[in-house]
Amino acid sequence: MDRMNLSRLLIPSRLGCPEAYAASTAGRTEFQRDFDRVLFSSAFRRLQSKTQVFPFPETAMIHTRLTHSLETSSVGRSLGTIAAEKLNNGRCRPKVDPRNIGAIVSAACLAHDIGNPPFGHSGEKAIVEFFEGEHGQAFLTGMTDEQRQDFVQFDGNAMGFRLLTHSNPKLTSVSGGLGLTYPTLAAFVKYPCSASNIEEEGRRVSRKKAGLFSSSVEVYSQIAHVLELPTGGCSGAWARHPLAFLTEAADDICYTITDLEDGHRHRLVDRDEVKSRLLEIALVHMTETDLKNMERIYDDRNKIGYLRAKAINSLICQVADAFDENAEQIISGEYDLQLTDQVASSQALKDIQKLSRDRIYSHRTILQIEAAGFQVVPGLLNMFLSALKWPARPSSKKVRSLIPDEYVPDPEKSRHETVMSITAYVAGMTDTFAVELYRNLMGFHLPKY
């Protein structure tokens, strides 16, 4: 592959108005404006009531998708800024503005989970299971194989890109979705390929999931053309934007460390084990002063919080070093590994992730609620899609009236667009709203006036 052009990779063209970046105002860069657009969007606010690990948390101390996204954005800003400074101190030509790199990664991280359905990753699997089954297959008739793959290989990353870039024609005539810049959108896309280009057994991390729906490939192609991103050797796939590696790493750092901390708060992981796991990572970059400060903290909860902060700082430094060490390959498009697998604490991270799988994610209450999600999400999809497929039925008319009008495509729209629109409606629901709506429609719990 040809080496990517750093200047081209950072062109602040904006989707929907690519030439409107001549001047930023009031000290705000175009990439800082991206952050604000995501932050103030209704889709981002709904993350407050979406599962991170523990569904329907009873305490504000437990992470939701919203708090996880905010923390990931904070880590991404630091990671991008430090990585840019390292590039500038090396052989990077031309020099890059660390403030811009930090802002791009921060905005991409803020949005990274915006397309996730209710019930977290179980919600994704529930959508896949529905469309793989007999009922779901009936709604996919008449589609091309590529279009069908959007649903049987459904992924929240692809839904997130659609949400950021898709403008509903019933709501606006302005194209481009939230109108984010090309670099931020490219840094958001960790898997720049459609479902037909997934490589489940391959070594390329950028191909292990579908980050684009078939209907989004044309939009990403426009972005890739302007930024001059190399193709991935086939139609509908590209090399990652270099900053997408930092977006992925920031997410890996945050969910690994904070899931462990949440597990401790639920008493699923012993205090001393949490401290030792965090200390192992933190020690890679801790100073004697840091160690002395830790000894001055007497409360165990605060000590764990201190170690969590130091572990995250250590991982930021390690990942920035790994990015710098592999910069030539990353910028050439040849690098396709997870940065967190290339750091000194990689095994410690894997050990924590295994511990979380064994003792946190498999907790009985979590499993019970996730199992319920396999009823709620497919149940809503089936009811709404049936109402649109057989509109003359009395029951369909009732259900149809409950679907917001902007999610009901015009009759002349394709079957793919109809199914995608309803899937987007269900995927956008919060956990609480999805459960309450399902209970109401099933007659388990009727609403009061």
N, C-alpha and C positions, 0 to 999 in steps of 0.2 A: 504494500500500500504506500501511496505518497504521504509524505509528512504533512500533517495538518498545519494550516496557517493560523498562528495564534491571533493575529489581528482580525482575521475573518471570523474566528470562533467567538469573538466578543462583540461583534457588530450588534448594536442594540435595536435592530429592526423589531417592530412590534406587530404581532399577528393581527391582521385586520387593517392595519395602517403602517405598512413597512417603512415608509419614508418619513414618518412623523417623529423622528428622534433628533432633529437638528439642534435643539437646545433644551437642557433640563432647567427647571426653575426652582428658586428658593432653596438652593443647596442640595436638592434631592437628585440623585442619579436615576436613570431609567430603571436600573435594577432594584433600587430601593423602592421605587414605585410599584414594581412587581410584588414585593413583599406586602405592601399595603393593600394591594388589590386582592391578594389571597386572604389576608387577615380579616378584611371586612366583608368577605363573601359569606352568603348564607350557608353554603356547603361546608365551609370551614367551621362555622359556629355549631353545626350539627355534630361535629366530631366530639363535642362535649358529652354527648349521650351515646357514644359508640364504644364498644368493648376494646380495650387494649389486651389485657389478659383476664382480669376478673370482671365478669359481666355484672351490671347493676351494683357498682360498689356502694357500700353503706357509709363510707368515710371519704372525705375529700383528700385524704392522704394517699389514696390509691390512684394510679394513673388511668386516665381515659385516653382515647385517641387524640384528643385535643391537647392535653398536657404533654403527652409523648411527642406530638408534632412540634410544640413550642420548644421543648427541650432539645429535640433533634435539630431544630433550626438554629438554636443557640450554639450547639456543638458545630454545626455546619459552617456558621459564620467564622468561628475561631479556626476551624480546620482550613477553610478556603483562604483566609487571610495569611495564616502561617505558611501554608503550602506555596502561596504566591510569593511571599518574601524569600523563601528558599529558592524558588525558580529564579528570581531576580539576582540572587547572590551567586548563582551558578552561571551556566552558559545560555540561559534563556534569552532569545532574541526574537522579537523586540521585547522590551521590558513590559510587564503588566502592572496594572494598578491593584494592589492588594485589597483596597477597599471595594473595588468592583467585583473581584473574585469572591470575596467573603459575602457580598450582598447576593450574588447569583446563587451560590450554594445554599445560603440561608433561605432564600425564597423558594428554591426547589425543595429543600427539606421541609419547609413549612407546609407545602402542598403534597408531600410524598404519600400520605395516606388518605387523601381527600376522596378517592374513588372507592374506598373499602366499604363493603355492604355491612348491615348489622350483623352482630355475632362474630366479628373478626374474620379470621381465616376459615372458620367453620362456615360462615356465611358464604364465602367464595365456593367452598366445596359443596354446599347445599345447592347453589345455583347450577354448578356443573352436574351434580347428580340428577337434578330435575330435568335438565335438557338432554341428558343421556338416556333417561327413562322413556317409557312409552308415551306418557302424557306430554312430556316436553318435546319429544320428537315430532309429534303431530303438528306443533306450531312452527316447525322448521321446514316443512314441505315447501318445495318451490324455490328454495334458496340454493345458491351455488355451494360447493363443498367448502370454499374459503369462507363464505358467510356463516355457514353452520359451525365452523370451528370457533368463531367468536364466542359462541355460547357453550359448546361442549368443552372448550378450553378457557372458560371465563377467568379473568384475573382482574383484581381491583386496580392494578397499575394501568391497564388499558382503559378501564372506566374512568380513572383519574385524568388521563390525557384527554379523553373525550369531554369530560366535564369542563376542563380548563380551556378547551379550544372550540367547543361546539356552541353555536348561537341558535336558540330555539326560534324558528321563524314566526311562531305565534306570539312571541314576546318582544322581538326586536328585528329590525332590518339590518342592523350592524353585524358584520361577520367577525369571527375571531374569538368568540367566547369572552374570557376575562381580558383579552387583549394583552397577554404577557409578551415579553421579548423572546426572540428566538433562542438566545443562549440559556435563559432560565428554563424554557420548555425542553430544550435538548438536555440540560443537566437534570431535569426531572425524570426523563425517560431512561431508566436503568436497563430496559430490555427493548432496544430499538428494532423490533421485528414483530411481524404478525404471527398468529398462531400456526400458520402453515410452515414457519421457519424455526419452530422450537427444536432444540437438540437436547432431548432428555438425557442422552448418554454422552453428550459431548463435554468437552472441558471448558468451553467458552461460557462464562457466567452470564454474558449478555444475551444468550440464546436459551436460557433454561426456562423462561416464561414468555408469554406474549405481552409486550408492553404497548401494543397498538392493535386496535380493532381493524378489520379490513377496510372499513369506511374511514379510518383515520390515516391510512397509509399515504394518501394524496397530500394531506396537510403536513405530515412529517416530512414527506419528500420535498415540499416547498422549503421547509426549515433547513433540511440537510443541504439543499442546493445552495442556499444563500450562505450558510456557514461553511460550505465545502467539506462536509463530512463524507468520508469514503464509504462506499457501499460495502456490504458484508459478503460480497461474492455472489449475491443472487437478488432477484427482485423482491422488494418488501423488507429488506434488512440492511442495516448500516453498522459501521463501527460506532462505539459509544462516543459521545462528547466527553473529552477528558474530565470535566468537572462532575460527570455522572458517577465516576468512581468515588469521589468525595461524598456525594449525596448518599450513596450506598453505605459507605463506611460510617458516616454519622449516624445513620439508622441502626447499623449493626452495633455500634458502641452503646447507643442509648437503650435499645431494647434489652441487650444482654445484661447490662449493669442494673437498670431500674427494675426489670422483671425480678431479678434476684432480690433487690431491696423490698419490692412489694411482697414477694414470697415470705420474707422474714417478718414483715408487718402482719401477715396472716398466720404466723407461727408455723409455717411449713418448712422453714429452713432454720437450723440452729444458729443463734447469735454468733458463737465463736467460729462456726464454719463460714459464715458470711464475711466476718472480719478477716479471716485468713485468706479467703479467695480474693477479696478486694486488695488486701495488703500485697499479695503476690504480684498483682499488676501495678499497683501504685509505686512499689519499690524501684521499678525500672527508672523512674524519674523523680523520686523523692530525695530531698536534701536532708542533712542533719537537722536543720531548723524545722523542717516539716515533721520529722519524727519527734522532736522535742515538743512541738505544738500539739501533736496528737496525745502525748502523755499528759498534757495539761487539761484534757477533756475528760471529765469523770462520768458523765452520763453516757450509757451505752448507745442510745439512739443517736445522740449527737456525734459520738465517735464513729458510728457506721456512716452517718451523713458526711463526715469529714473524709473518711476513706473512700466513699463513693465519688466525692469531688476530685480527690487526688487520683483515683483510678481512671476517671474520665479524662483528666488532664494528661495523664501518662499516655493514654491511648491516642489522644489527639496528636501529641508529639510524635509517637511512634508511626502513626499513619501518615503524617506530614512528611516524615523522613522516607517512608516507603514510596510515597508519591514522587518525591524528589529523585530518589534512586532509580525509579523506573520511568522518569519523565520522557526520555527519548522514545521508548517503546509505546508509552501511552499516547504521545503526540503523533506518532507515526501510525497509530491505529492497530498496532500488532499486539499490544498488551490486552489480555482478556481474563484476568484473575481478580479475586476479591483482595483488596488491599489489606483487610484485617487478617488474611491468611499469610501475609508476608511480614508480620511484625514479630517482635520478640515475645509478646504475650499471646500469640495465636493459640497455643495449646491451652493456656489458662482460660481464654475465651470459650474454646470448644468444651472444656470441662464444665464451665458454668452453664453453657447452653444444654449440655446433657443433664446436668443436675436439675435445671428448670423443666426439661421434658419429663424427667422421672418423678419429680416431687412437687412441681407447681402446676404445670399444664395438665397433669393427670389427676388433679384433686377432684374428688367426687362431685362437689358442687359445680365446679366448672364444667365437668363432663355432662352433668344433668342439664345445665342450661344450654350448652352447645348442642346436645341431642334434641332439645326443644326447638332450637333454631332450624334443624333439619325438617321440622314440621311447619314452622312459621313461614320461612322464606319460600319454599316451594308451594306452600298452600296459597300464599298471596299471588305468586306468579300465575298459578293455575287459574285462580278466580278471575284475575284481571284480564289475562289473555283470552280466556274462554268468553268473557263478556264482549270482547271486541270481535272474536271470531264468529260468534253466534248472537248478533245484536238484537234479533227479533224476540228472543226469549224474555219473558217477564223478569226473570231473575237477573239476566244480563243488563237490562235497562236500569235496575236498581244499583247493581255493582258499578256499571259505567258512570252513573251520576256521582259516584264517590271518587272517581279518578280526576285529579286536576286537569283542566282542559288542555294545558300545554303539553301534557304527556300523552295525549290522544292524537296521533298523526292524522292528517287529512286522508280521506279514503283512497286517493290516487297514489299515496306513498307505497313503497314496496313493503313486502312482508318483513324483510330484514329490518327496516326502519321502525315498523310497528313493534316488533318484538324487542328491539334495542331500546326503544323509548320506554316501554313498560319495565324492562329490566333496570334501566337507569332510575326509574321512579322507586322501585323496590330497593335497589342498592343505596339510594340516597336516604332512606329512612333511618331514624335512630332506632336503637334496640327497643326502647320503651314504646315508641309509636308503632313499630311493627308488631310487637306482641299485643298491644291493646287493640289495634285494628283487626288482627287475626282473630282474637277472642270475640270481638263484636260480630264479625262476619260469619263466624262459625256458630254463633249463638251461645257461646260459653258464658259470656258476660255482656249484657246489653247496656248501652250508654244511658245515662239519665239526662233529663232536660235541664 
